[in-house]
Amino acid sequence: MIYKVIDLFAGAGGLSLGFKQTGKVEIVAAAENNPNARKTYLRNFSIDRLYSDVRLIDFNELTDSVGSVDVVIGGPPCQGFSNANRQHSTVVCMNNSLVKAYVHAIYELRPKAFVMENVSMLRSKVHRFFLEEKDIHDPMIANLDLTEDKLELLPAGVNFNNSIEVLKATLSKGLIWEDWFYKLINLLYRYRINQKKFNTSLEKNKNKLLRQLNKMLQSDAEESLLSELDRADANMARAFIEYLEGGSCFEHVIKKIEVSVLFQRALLKLLELTQNEIHVFEFRVENGTLIAIVKSYSVLDYLRTVFRTGSCGYLINEAIVNSADFGAPQKRERFIIVGIRKDLSQTYKFPEPKFKESEYRTVYDAISDLQEITPATSLTKQSIKLLPKPNAPELIKELRGKFLFNHIVTATRATALERFKALKAGENFHDLSPELKTTYSNVERTQNTIYMRLKYDEASGTVVNVRKSMWIHPVLDRAISIREAARLQTFPDSFVFEGTKDSQYQQVGNAVPPFLAKAIAESLFSLLDKTNF
């Protein structure tokens, strides 16, 4: 039987490809917002309906045109909310609405089954949704385990009397920094631990910045009418100008920037709470700190509840699955929820691993045949003709095509090349000598995946954007190419990525490994084949 499938948040198409490889799928529609990923998807899949926004799909029109949809797949991005990081100026991730859009699609389409994937971290309780105004009278939400959260708006030492009234009044008048100005000041504030970078960025943006700072000092309002926010901005502007003229020290200008930045972050947080209709139970001052009292619930608790209830409830099963268990040469864990519509009276069971840990495929099994081919350093539409490799590892035989596309790397600069040469297989940035770490502002906080030289005889770690992480070839002093990263993700050479170089790297890193998707699809269709509908 052929199943009609729609892929929401399709990305480049890793899930779609794995499902398609079963030979039992007709992909009738997909949705993807990123323009470059859309180009990739259209190049590799024959599809008439590729939506740019899941939230704008007319599901009645869709089903009128293609008929009922059997399976919905997709991985809506979800950061939820984590109060653990109070440094951020944002409190509400806009991706939250996309998770709920996926749920809405399930309710509208009522497919026989759905597959929802996301990172394994989704199971953590720190991923939460805020209680919205519309949730207050929703009995389903009310029955979830609600937690009171305290969102810091202004820290002690910066907070002042009647601050919430001043913040609200400032917002109501639209007196908030322009986006470009906020980003620039915030960037300079980030360089408070690196004066050299601060000075370089300041000099680069000097003229544009001075025009805006002078505007801040040209207010005709009397001093008595200025708010704490106005005075902070004026003090910051004067400190900047004095610093540029050599009249104030670095620490002084950073202190003045800090106060204004913290005020702006408070405004942005308050704006987000308002725009996203988050229910604030009260504003309170505790130990000198201005906080907003809200409530939140676990993203996973929400999904478990919403999928199981309602007129089209589903029997769901969930698990963390490792791509290496199904033939991918990387230890990549994904959290998968599979739902079967209750009237089908079936419960999904995840597939058993095909490979034991001692049998995991390796980086060598995936990319060793490309070692002899020099990658391009700029985008090219040209392909490289590949000859058969009868003695290659089995995985290479599965992925190797007649032509090689996307074998492209970023040109290696002198500093990066020094680091490449200094690192052995399995080592990373932290194994470098101090003199090779000087371009990083905070060496201690640099992740272990940065400047990672892969090991041929092991499966790789989770493939991310390997360009940003500067992953290094196991034996060559160069970065991993887009095609090599795609091989580690189990994309065949016939699958061509489109868009900018950065975007191609990102598309590969974001994708679900097709081998994993195929294993999930095969087990799902084996179950659906047994149902009567």
N, C-alpha and C positions, 0 to 999 in steps of 0.2 A: 504494500500500500504506500502511496505517496502522501506525505503530510504537508499541509500548507503552514508555513512558518513566517512569523514577522520578527525581525531583530530590532529591538529598541536600544538606543545608545550603542550602535553597532561598531563605532570606531573604524579601524581599517578592515575589520571583518574576520577576526580570529574565531569567534563563536560560529558565525555563519559558515565559514569554510569547513570547520570540523563537522557541523551538521550536514553540510552538502556532501562531504566525502562519504557519508553512509549510503548515498545513492537513493535515499528514501525521502528527499526533501524538495519542495518547490518553495523558494523564498519569494513570497508575494509582495513584501514591502519591508522597508527598513527605515530607520531614523538615525541621523547623525548630524550634529551641529557644526563640527569642525570642518571648514572648507577643504583643507588638504586631505583629511581622512575621507571626506565625501568623494574626492577625485579618485582616491585609491579604491574605494568600494565600487564605484561605477566602472573602473577599469577591469576589475576582477570578477564582477557578478553581473549577470544579465538581469536587470531589474528595471521596471517602469516607474516604481513608486519609491523614491528616496526622500523622506521628509527631513526638514532641517530642525524642526522643533516638535518633540513628542507632545507638548502641551497644546499644540494647535491642530492635532490630527482630528478630523471628523470621522469617528469610527463607524458611524452609520453609513456614510458615503463609501468608506473603505470596504465594508462587508457587502454592500450592495454591488460593488464592482468585482471583488475577488471571491466572494462567498465567505463562509465561516472559516475562521482561522483555527487551526488545530493546536498549534504550539506557539507560545510567545517566549522569546529568549532575550537576554540582554543583561547588561551590568550597569545600572544607574550609578553615577558617581555619588559618593556619600561620605562627607566628612563629619556630618552630624555636628555636635557641639561638645567641646571639651573644655571644662573650666580649669583644667590643669595648666593651660598656657595663658597667663594673664598679660603677656607682652603684646598680644595682637590687638590691633585697633578694631578688628571685626569680631562680632560675637555670633552672627548668624551666617552659616554657609548657604549660598543660594542654591547649591546642589541639593539641599534638603527637599526643595519642591520637586526635584526630578525623581526622587525616590517615590514620592507620593503620586507623581504622574505615571510611574510604572504601575503602581497599585491601581490607579484609576483605569489604566488600559486593560488590566486583567478583569476588572469589574465590567467594563464596557464590552470586551470581546468574548468573555466567558470561554476561553480556550479549554480544550481537554486537559492540557498540561502547560506548565510554565517552568522555565529555568532562569533563576536569578543568580548572578554571580557577583562577588565583590571580594575585596581583600579579606584575609582571615581576621584582621583587626576589628572587623565589624562586630565580632562576637564580644568585644570588650564593652564593659558598661560605660566607658567614657564617651561612647558614641551615642548622643542623645538628641532628641528634638525638644525644643521649647514648647511649652503650652501656649497655644494661640488663643485669641479672643473667641474664635469659632469653636474651639475645643471645650470651652467651659461647660457647655450644656450637652456635650456628646457623651452618652453613657459608656460607649466603648472605651473612649480615652479616659473617662473618669475612673474606670475600673483598673486601669494600669497602675503600676507602682510609680507614683509621682514623687519626685525628690525636690526639696527646696534648694535652690541655687542662689548664691550671692554673687552678682556680677559687679566687679569693681569698676566704677566710673572715674573717680578721682582719688588718688592715694593721699594718705595723711601727709601734711606738709605742703600740699598743693591745694587741697580742698579749702573752701572758705565758707563763711556764713551765707546762707540762702543760695548756695551754688546751684542747686537743681533748678530754682526759679530763673536764675541767670542763663543757665544752659538752655532751658526751654524757650525763653524769650529770644535768645540768639538764634535758635533754630527756626522759630516762627517768623523771624525777619529775614531768614535766608542768609545770615551773616556767617558763612562758613568758608574756609579757604577753598580756592579753586583746586581742582584735582592735581594739576601739574605742579602747583606750588607745594601742596601737601606732600606729594611724592618726593620732591626735591629736598624739602626740609627734613623729611623723615629719613631720606638717604644720608644726608649730612649728619644727622643725629646718630645713625648706625655707625658712622666712622668716628665716634667719640673716643674709641680705643685705638684709633690709627690716624694720627694727625696728618701724616703724609697723604693718605688717601683723601682726607677731609679737604686739605688745601688744593689738591689736584682737581677734585670735583667742584670746589668753590670757584676756582679760577676759570674752569670750563664754562660755568653757568653764571659768571659774575654779572654781566650786563643785564641779563634778563632778571636776575635776582634783585639787583639794585633798584630797578624800576618798580618792582612790587614792594620792596622795603620802604622806598620813599613815599609810596602811596599810603602806607600804614602810618607814616609820620605827618601826613598832610591833613589830618582830620581837623575840622573846625570846631568840633565839640569841646566844651569846657571840660577841664580835668574832672570836675565833680560829676559829670554825666557819663564818664567812661566806666565801663564795667571792668571787673578783674581781668576778663579775657582781652579787652582792648588794651589795658595797661601792659599785660604780659607781652602782647604782640609788639607794642611800641618799644618796650625794653629790649626785646629780641632784635628788632630792627636796628636800634641804636648800637647794640653790642656787635652785630654783624658789621655795620659800617665802621665802627671803631677798630674792629679786628682787621678789616681790609686796609685801614689806614695805619695799622701797626700800633694802635693805641690801647688795645686790650689783650689780655692773655687768652690762650686757647681754652683753659678751664672755665673762664668767665663766660665766654660766648656759648659754650656747651651748656652751662647751667641755665642761661636764659632761653636757649632753644628748648631745653627739656621741659620747662614750664609750659610754653606755648604748645609743644607737641602733645603733652599730656592733656591739655584742654581740648585740642582738636580731636584726639582719640576719644575723649569722653563724648564730644558732640557726635562723632561718627557712630559710636555705640548707641547713643540715644536715638539717633536718626534711624538706625537699623531696627531697633526695637519698635519704633513707631511705624516704619514702612512695612515691616513684616507682621504687624499686628500681634506682637508678642504681649501676652497679658502680664503686666507688672503689678504685683500685689501691693508693693509700696517702695518708696525710696527712703533710705535710712542711712544715718551716719553711725558707724561703729569704729571706735578707737581712732576717730578723726578721718576715717575713710568713707567717701560717699559710695553707697552700693545700691543696686536695684535688686529687689527680691522677686525672683521668678520661679517657675517650677518646670521640670523637664521629665521626660520618660525615655527609656531605652529604645533605640531604633529597632533592635532585634525583637524586643517585646511587642512593639507596635506591629512589625511585620507578621510575627507569629499570630497575633490576635486578628488582624485585619484579613489575612488570608483564610483563616479558619472559620470566620463568621460570615454572616450575610447569606443572601439567597444563592450565591454561587460559591459556597465555601469549598475549600480544598483540603485534602489530606496531604500534609507536607512532611518532608524529610530534609534534614540539613546535615552537612558535614564539611570538614576542612579536607580538601583533597590536594595531594602533592602531584604535580605534573610529572615528576621523575618516575612515579609509579606506573605511568602509562606511556613511557617511551621517550619523553622529552629529556634532553641532556641538561636539565636545570632543576634545582630544588625550589620550585615555585609553588607556594601554597595559595589556594583560593578558597573562599567560603562560598558554598553553593547551597541554594535552597531550591528544591524541586517540589512542585505541587501537582497533584492529580485531582481533577474535579471529583467531588464526593459521589456524584451519581454513577461514576464508573466503578466504584467500589474496589479500587486497587490502591496499594501503597507502594510507592517507589522504593527500590533498594539500590544503593550506589554500587557501581561495578567493583569487583575485586581487583586489586593491583595486578598488573601484567608483569611487572618487574620487581624482584626483591631488591633491597638496598645494595646488596653485594653485586647485583647485576645492572645497576644503573648505567645508562649510557653516558658517555663522557664528552667533553668539549672536543677531544680528538675525533670521536665518532661523528661529530657534526660538521667540523670546519677544516679538518686537516688537508683536504684536497685543494683548498683555496690558498694555502700558504705560498704556493708557487706563482700565484697570479697577483701582480701589483695592482692595488686599488687606485681608482681615480681620486683626485682631491677636489673636484668640482662636479656639479650636477651634469649628467650626460644622459641622453636618450639612447645612446648606443649600447649594444649588448656585446658580450664576449661569448664566442662559440666554445662550447665545452665538448670535449671528446669523452667517450665512455670510460669509466674507471671500474673495470670488472673486479679488481682486487680491493676496492674500497670497503670500509665498514658498512654494514647493512643500512645504518641510518643515512649515510651519505647517498647510498643507492636510492633510498626512498625519496630524498629531497633534491638530489642533483638533477638539473634539467639539461636541455640541449643548449640553452643560452643562459648567460649570467647577467642579471640586472642588479642595480643598486649596490654594486661592490665599490662603495664610495666611503672615504674617510675625510675627516677634517685635516687640513694641512698642519703638520707638526711644527710648532715653534721651538726655538732653541731651548727655552726653560723646560718645556714639556719633554723634549727629547732627552735632556739630561736626566730627568726623573725616570723616563722609560728605561734608560740604560742602567740606572742604579738599582732597579727593582727586579727581584727574582720571582719565579712563579709562586703564586700564593701570597706575595707581599702586597702592601698597599701604602698609602700616603704616610702612615705613621711609622713605617720602616725607613723612611728617608732621613738623611742627615739634616740637622737644623738649617744649614745654609741653602738647602733645596726647598724649604718651607716658607720662605720669607714673603711670598706674595699672598699668603692667607692671613686674614685679620685675626682669626681665633683658631689657632692650630688645634687646641685640645678638643674643640667641638666638631672638628671635621670627621665625617662619617668614615667607617672602615671600607666602604665601597668605593671611595674616591681613589683614583690611580691604582686600581686593583689589576694586577697581572694575573690572568687566568692560568689555571693548571690544565694541561692536556689530559691528564689521567684521572680527572674527576669531573662530575657534573658541576656546572656553574651555579652560582647563587641566583637569586631572582633577577632576571633581566629587567633593567629599568631603562631610562634614557642613558645609554652607555656613552654618549658623547659628553653629556654634562658630567657624568661620573668619571670620564676619562679612563674607561676600561682598556687594558693593554693586551695585545696578542700574546699568547703563551710563550712564543719564542722570538718573534720579530719585534723590533723597537718601533711600533706604530700602534695606533688605536684600532679597536675592533671596528670593522666596517658595518654599514647598515645591513648588508646581506648576511654577514657572519652573525650579527645579532638576530636577524630573522631566522637563520638556521637553528640557533639555540632555542628559538621560540617554536620551532618545527613548521615554519612556513616553507613550502617548496619553492624552488627557484623560479617556477612559472608564475608565482604570485608577485606582482610588480607594485612597488610603492611609489606614490606620486607626491608632489608638493616640494617644499623647501627641504634642504638637507636636515635642518633641525627638526622639522616636522616629521620627516621620515623616521628619524631616530626615535622621536616621541611616540609615533604611531606603533612602532615595533614594541617599545617598552610597555605601552598601555594594553597591548593585546592579550587575549586569552590564547594560550597555546592550542593550535588546532588539534593536536593529538589528544589533549585533555577533553576538548569539546566533543570530539568524535566518540570517545569512550562514554561520555555522559549521554550523548545522543543514541548510541547503539543500545545502551541499557534501557533508555526511556522507550524507544520504539519497540524493543522486545516486549515490554510490558503492554504498550498500547495495542500491539498486534493481537493480544489475547482478549481485548475487550470487545464488547458488542455495542456498536453505536451506528 
